[in-house]
């Protein structure tokens, strides 16, 4: 990025492309939150925590691993976990294999909440992201997103199991 062209102002197609993506980055998170909060009193971030736990062996993960999945600081994750724990949806305990680590466990009630929230979330994703796109555009979006992810961080991002 030492090239002179890298320091030129964004204009034309580059500016329009960035503006479109920046708008999606700003508008999508609250749009994902709105329906989940309205229908199941759960934010998209909290849903992501429940998802990660629900799809993990024994519905349990170390908090540090969960923070990595959520691309979150441990303090942000801890605040969300406290809210979820207060609702009885997760529990936290010391890792018996490593007393310095904390495990998060999805409770039976939390699993029920996750199962009720999933169709709400999936329908919202369809309406906001997938349905407006053609099949070819979905493929392009996946490829473009992968390239941007790799420019940000070399390790793979979240992918469905």
Secondary structure as UniProt FT lines:
FT   HELIX           4..7
FT   HELIX           12..40
FT   HELIX           44..54
FT   HELIX           57..59
FT   STRAND          60..62
FT   HELIX           63..70
FT   HELIX           74..86
FT   TURN            87..88
FT   STRAND          90..95
FT   TURN            96..97
FT   STRAND          98..106
FT   HELIX           108..125
FT   HELIX           126..130
FT   TURN            131..132
FT   HELIX           135..152
//
